[in-house]
């Protein structure tokens, strides 16, 4: 019984940590900050390219919706 509880606990813990990391990554992507400093980690990225890709993706999905309505 105790071993089953520990397995459930570890499964829950790992799933929660992975979900938190994925949510954090999504927030960082949508933030559009060009520079992020966290502890000893520094990330610099080109936000202009990502914004252009997001706009192109949004336009292509709108075109797909318009074509499906016709």
NORNOR-V499984 format. One record per pair of residues at least 24 apart in sequence whose ideal C-beta (glycine too) atoms are under 7 Angstrom apart, sorted by sequence separation. I is the first residue (numbers start at 1). J is the second residue. D is the distance in Angstrom with one decimal. If there is no record, write none. Layout:
i->I j->J d->D
i->I j->J d->D
//
This chain:
none
//
